[in-house]
């Protein structure tokens, strides 16, 4: 599966994504708040966790050395999924 066509089918063209999401993917360090924002963006657009993790690991230069990123993204996805009393309204 090619990631770019899949993501563009889920979210739309990359040039239409918010600039701060692109900054978090390509430039920023992997802090918990940055990972939460990226997870909220991907979860809100129904991107599967496995694809979101792979995209983050490929795009972010800091992700290659941090092995817990899939678990952190997964915990945020789980939190969003199991919060069935509220709609997904994370700020991204």
Backbone as CSV, one residue per row, in Angstrom:
resi,resn,N_x,N_y,N_z,CA_x,CA_y,CA_z,C_x,C_y,C_z
1,UNK,0.849,-1.179,0.000,0.000,0.000,0.000,0.893,1.240,0.000
2,UNK,0.561,2.171,-0.837,1.290,3.431,-0.869,0.655,4.388,0.129
3,UNK,1.485,4.975,0.973,0.962,5.813,2.050,0.376,7.125,1.557
4,UNK,1.033,7.788,0.622,0.559,9.089,0.171,-0.836,9.020,-0.450
5,UNK,-1.106,8.117,-1.397,-2.471,8.056,-1.936,-3.510,7.669,-0.883
6,UNK,-3.136,6.786,0.042,-4.071,6.393,1.091,-4.413,7.574,1.987
7,UNK,-3.382,8.318,2.422,-3.620,9.481,3.280,-4.417,10.557,2.562
8,UNK,-4.121,10.774,1.289,-4.873,11.776,0.549,-6.320,11.347,0.354
9,UNK,-6.582,10.046,0.301,-7.964,9.575,0.229,-8.683,9.786,1.559
10,UNK,-7.967,9.644,2.668,-8.573,9.841,3.989,-8.733,11.318,4.338
11,UNK,-7.701,12.094,4.093,-7.640,13.457,4.622,-7.747,14.517,3.547
12,UNK,-7.238,14.249,2.386,-7.163,15.252,1.334,-5.707,15.520,0.995
13,UNK,-5.482,16.368,0.023,-4.127,16.669,-0.433,-3.296,17.279,0.692
14,UNK,-2.002,16.961,0.686,-1.115,17.458,1.736,-1.084,18.979,1.794
15,UNK,-1.205,19.633,0.661,-1.147,21.096,0.684,-2.389,21.724,1.300
16,UNK,-3.407,20.915,1.611,-4.597,21.413,2.294,-4.581,21.129,3.793
17,UNK,-3.586,20.377,4.264,-3.477,20.086,5.691,-3.079,21.351,6.438
18,UNK,-3.471,21.483,7.698,-3.035,22.646,8.484,-1.510,22.680,8.596
19,UNK,-0.951,23.869,8.537,0.512,24.003,8.527,1.149,23.510,9.820
20,UNK,0.452,23.668,10.947,1.073,23.216,12.198,1.119,21.695,12.286
21,UNK,0.218,20.986,11.632,0.294,19.522,11.584,1.511,19.105,10.759
22,UNK,1.716,19.767,9.628,2.889,19.451,8.815,4.179,19.754,9.571
23,UNK,4.187,20.834,10.341,5.362,21.165,11.148,5.622,20.081,12.197
24,UNK,4.542,19.593,12.829,4.701,18.538,13.835,5.198,17.246,13.210
25,UNK,4.779,16.969,11.982,5.203,15.741,11.313,6.652,15.803,10.844
26,UNK,7.075,16.942,10.312,8.361,17.003,9.625,9.472,17.706,10.387
27,UNK,9.142,18.522,11.391,10.173,19.350,12.003,10.277,19.172,13.514
28,UNK,9.159,19.161,14.201,9.152,19.259,15.662,9.599,17.981,16.359
29,UNK,10.063,18.162,17.586,10.462,17.035,18.426,9.233,16.247,18.868
30,UNK,9.445,15.032,19.272,8.366,14.127,19.662,8.008,14.305,21.132
31,UNK,7.351,15.387,21.450,6.883,15.614,22.817,5.491,15.016,22.969
32,UNK,5.044,14.753,24.195,3.697,14.194,24.375,2.594,15.067,23.771
33,UNK,2.698,16.382,23.897,1.671,17.258,23.331,1.682,17.207,21.805
34,UNK,2.862,17.167,21.191,2.945,17.066,19.738,2.368,15.746,19.250
35,UNK,2.679,14.661,19.955,2.141,13.355,19.575,0.620,13.319,19.742
36,UNK,0.102,13.970,20.784,-1.347,14.009,20.986,-2.029,14.780,19.864
37,UNK,-1.443,15.878,19.442,-2.016,16.670,18.368,-2.033,15.885,17.058
38,UNK,-0.932,15.212,16.754,-0.871,14.396,15.540,-1.862,13.237,15.628
39,UNK,-1.941,12.584,16.787,-2.891,11.479,16.961,-4.320,11.972,16.805
40,UNK,-4.644,13.127,17.344,-5.996,13.677,17.222,-6.333,13.978,15.768
41,UNK,-5.373,14.514,15.035,-5.596,14.821,13.626,-5.852,13.546,12.828
42,UNK,-4.990,12.546,13.014,-5.163,11.294,12.276,-6.423,10.552,12.708
43,UNK,-6.689,10.489,13.998,-7.879,9.796,14.488,-9.148,10.488,13.986
44,UNK,-9.145,11.801,14.001,-10.307,12.555,13.545,-10.600,12.375,12.076
45,UNK,-9.596,11.949,11.310,-9.789,11.709,9.878,-9.820,10.218,9.542
46,UNK,-10.018,9.377,10.560,-10.164,7.926,10.395,-8.961,7.248,9.743
47,UNK,-7.774,7.738,10.042,-6.560,7.078,9.572,-6.255,5.954,10.548
48,UNK,-6.082,4.718,10.066,-5.777,3.611,10.972,-4.480,3.859,11.751
49,UNK,-4.437,3.338,12.960,-3.293,3.544,13.844,-1.994,3.076,13.206
50,UNK,-2.010,1.930,12.559,-0.798,1.395,11.946,-0.260,2.340,10.875
51,UNK,-1.147,2.914,10.089,-0.738,3.862,9.043,-0.239,5.159,9.671
52,UNK,-0.937,5.645,10.693,-0.524,6.881,11.366,0.869,6.727,11.974
53,UNK,1.119,5.598,12.606,2.431,5.344,13.206,3.516,5.277,12.147
54,UNK,3.235,4.604,11.067,4.224,4.480,9.999,4.536,5.836,9.375
55,UNK,3.508,6.632,9.136,3.717,7.961,8.556,4.544,8.816,9.499
56,UNK,4.209,8.803,10.780,4.965,9.607,11.745,6.420,9.162,11.802
57,UNK,6.648,7.866,11.828,8.021,7.358,11.906,8.815,7.667,10.648
58,UNK,8.167,7.690,9.497,8.870,7.999,8.254,9.150,9.492,8.103
59,UNK,8.236,10.315,8.564,8.338,11.761,8.325,9.169,12.495,9.364
60,UNK,9.050,12.126,10.623,9.672,12.900,11.689,11.117,12.459,11.897
61,UNK,12.066,13.392,11.829,13.475,13.003,11.985,13.819,12.520,13.393
62,UNK,13.029,12.882,14.384,13.294,12.460,15.757,12.679,11.098,16.080
63,UNK,11.798,10.618,15.238,11.059,9.393,15.539,11.907,8.132,15.412
64,UNK,12.943,8.171,14.620,13.742,6.963,14.382,14.406,6.446,15.647
65,UNK,14.712,7.320,16.573,15.405,6.893,17.787,14.464,6.667,18.963
66,UNK,13.209,6.961,18.797,12.249,6.829,19.897,11.318,5.655,19.584
67,UNK,11.476,4.574,20.315,10.757,3.339,20.009,9.378,3.254,20.642
68,UNK,9.027,4.180,21.510,7.726,4.104,22.170,6.642,4.894,21.446
69,UNK,6.945,5.502,20.327,5.963,6.314,19.600,4.713,5.514,19.219
70,UNK,4.832,4.283,18.696,3.600,3.539,18.391,2.714,3.328,19.616
71,UNK,3.321,3.142,20.766,2.541,2.916,21.987,1.858,4.199,22.462
72,UNK,2.551,5.310,22.325,1.958,6.590,22.728,0.809,6.952,21.798
73,UNK,1.030,6.831,20.492,-0.059,7.107,19.545,-1.231,6.154,19.789
74,UNK,-0.915,4.901,20.072,-1.963,3.923,20.353,-2.752,4.255,21.603
75,UNK,-2.074,4.771,22.622,-2.801,5.130,23.843,-3.720,6.321,23.601
76,UNK,-3.288,7.277,22.802,-4.169,8.398,22.470,-5.349,7.930,21.621
77,UNK,-5.097,7.063,20.652,-6.193,6.506,19.850,-7.191,5.792,20.754
78,UNK,-6.681,4.998,21.700,-7.547,4.264,22.620,-8.375,5.216,23.473
79,UNK,-7.750,6.281,23.941,-8.471,7.270,24.740,-9.585,7.908,23.935
80,UNK,-9.287,8.293,22.700,-10.307,8.902,21.851,-11.437,7.905,21.552
81,UNK,-11.057,6.652,21.283,-12.047,5.632,20.912,-12.967,5.282,22.083
82,UNK,-12.407,5.139,23.274,-13.201,4.698,24.422,-13.962,5.823,25.113
83,UNK,-13.757,7.033,24.704,-14.508,8.154,25.259,-15.829,8.251,24.500
84,UNK,-16.744,7.339,24.821,-17.986,7.249,24.067,-19.064,8.211,24.553
85,UNK,-18.800,8.982,25.589,-19.803,9.936,26.056,-19.676,11.283,25.354
86,UNK,-18.526,11.539,24.754,-18.306,12.799,24.049,-17.843,12.527,22.628
87,UNK,-18.134,13.448,21.755,-17.587,13.349,20.407,-16.108,13.689,20.440
88,UNK,-15.404,13.250,19.430,-13.961,13.534,19.326,-13.795,15.011,18.997
89,UNK,-13.409,15.781,19.995,-13.285,17.217,19.794,-11.901,17.714,20.198
90,UNK,-10.876,16.899,20.030,-9.523,17.339,20.355,-9.126,18.464,19.414
91,UNK,-8.378,19.386,19.923,-7.933,20.502,19.109,-6.710,20.045,18.319
92,UNK,-6.793,20.129,17.036,-5.653,19.784,16.178,-5.476,20.798,15.098
